[in-house]
């Protein structure tokens, strides 16, 4: 099925590698970079392919989906034991990314490098490099020219603005 993993072979793992409160589906189809941190109560779905870059923080409660079965229910399709009734597309998360608490990333999305996703965001489309996106659906509120500042400076400025606004 388009190079995707055999749906019948996907397994759920609970409480492995990161902490005892996560669910990771299809771990063998997830590529983890170096220095990846995953908070409590996250769900990572590798059934459609998931690539997570280096220096990525995924805050508590984040769900990352690489599949969608809504058409199966909406159009009363026949359930296929091989999973062909489920639409699967890969998700790619770049390097130096922070995904805020309780956010949801949907199938087929690419999140670029040096990106911050605000808490409670619904990421349903691609987010380019060097941007901050927030909301449901996520909207880009700021982008930075990578030549103007380092990522550390980018984070410090964003954090200062956030704490100034919200105390």
C-alpha positions in Angstrom: 0.0 0.0 0.0 2.2 2.9 -1.3 5.2 1.8 0.7 3.3 2.2 4.0 3.6 -0.3 6.8 1.3 -3.3 6.8 -1.6 -2.1 9.0 -2.0 -5.6 10.6 1.6 -5.5 11.9 1.3 -2.2 13.7 1.6 -2.4 17.5 0.9 0.0 20.3 3.6 0.5 22.9 2.8 2.0 26.2 5.4 3.5 28.5 8.5 2.7 26.6 11.6 4.8 25.8 10.3 8.2 27.0 8.0 7.7 30.0 5.3 5.3 31.2 2.4 7.5 30.1 2.8 7.6 26.3 1.3 5.6 23.5 3.5 5.0 20.5 1.8 3.2 17.6 4.1 1.7 14.9 7.3 2.7 16.6 9.3 0.8 14.0 8.0 3.3 11.4 9.0 6.4 13.4 12.5 7.9 12.9 13.7 9.7 16.0 16.5 12.3 15.8 18.9 13.0 18.6 17.9 14.9 21.7 14.1 14.3 21.4 12.0 14.9 24.5 8.4 13.7 24.8 6.2 14.8 27.7 3.6 12.8 29.5 0.3 11.6 27.9 1.4 12.0 24.3 0.3 9.8 21.4 2.6 9.3 18.5 1.2 7.5 15.4 3.8 6.0 13.1 1.3 4.1 10.9 1.7 6.5 8.0 5.4 7.3 8.7 6.7 9.8 11.2 10.1 11.6 11.1 11.1 13.6 14.1 14.3 15.7 13.8 17.0 16.7 16.3 16.5 18.8 19.4 12.7 18.4 19.3 10.5 18.9 22.4 7.0 17.5 22.3 5.1 18.8 25.3 2.6 16.8 27.4 -0.7 15.8 25.8 0.4 16.3 22.2 -1.1 13.9 19.6 0.6 13.4 16.3 -1.5 11.5 13.8 -0.4 10.0 10.5 -3.7 8.4 9.7 -7.4 9.3 9.4 -10.4 7.0 9.2 -13.1 9.7 9.0 -14.1 8.8 5.5 -14.7 5.2 6.6 -17.4 6.4 8.9 -18.7 9.3 6.9 -19.2 7.4 3.7 -20.1 4.0 5.3 -17.2 2.3 3.6 -16.5 -1.4 4.2 -13.8 -2.0 6.8 -10.8 -3.7 5.3 -8.8 -5.9 7.7 -5.7 -4.8 5.8 -6.4 -1.1 6.6 -7.0 0.2 3.1 -10.1 2.0 4.4 -7.7 4.2 6.4 -6.0 7.2 4.8 -2.3 7.5 5.8 0.2 10.2 5.1 3.6 10.8 6.7 4.3 13.7 9.1 7.8 15.3 9.2 9.0 17.4 12.1 12.2 19.4 11.5 15.1 20.2 13.8 14.9 22.6 16.8 11.1 22.4 17.2 8.9 22.9 20.2 5.3 21.6 20.1 3.2 23.1 22.9 1.1 21.2 25.3 -2.1 19.5 24.1 -1.5 20.4 20.5 -2.6 18.1 17.7 -0.6 17.5 14.4 -2.6 15.9 11.6 -1.5 13.5 8.9 0.5 14.8 5.9 1.9 17.9 7.7 5.5 19.1 7.6 6.8 21.3 10.4 10.0 23.1 9.4 13.2 23.7 11.3 13.3 26.3 14.2 9.6 26.3 14.7 7.4 26.9 17.8 3.9 25.5 17.9 1.9 27.2 20.7 -0.1 25.1 23.2 -3.5 23.9 22.2 -2.8 24.3 18.5 -4.3 22.2 15.7 -1.6 21.9 13.0 -3.5 20.9 9.8 -1.1 22.4 7.2 2.6 22.8 6.7 4.5 25.3 8.9 7.7 26.7 7.2 11.1 27.1 8.8 11.7 29.8 11.4 8.1 30.5 12.4 5.8 30.6 15.4 2.3 29.2 14.8 -0.6 29.1 17.3 -4.3 28.4 17.4 -6.9 26.1 16.1 -6.3 25.8 13.2 -2.7 26.9 13.7 -1.8 30.2 12.1 1.6 31.7 11.7 2.0 34.7 13.9 5.7 35.5 13.3 8.5 34.4 11.0 12.2 35.2 11.3 15.0 35.5 8.8 17.5 32.8 9.8 20.4 35.1 8.8 19.3 37.8 11.3 19.5 35.7 14.5 20.5 32.4 16.0 17.8 30.0 17.2 18.7 30.7 20.8 18.2 34.4 20.2 14.9 33.6 18.4 13.7 31.6 21.5 14.8 34.3 24.0 13.0 37.1 22.1 9.8 35.0 21.7 9.9 34.1 25.4 10.4 37.7 26.4 7.5 38.8 24.3 5.3 36.0 25.6 6.1 36.8 29.3 5.6 40.6 28.7 2.2 40.0 27.2 0.9 37.3 29.5 2.9 38.1 32.7 
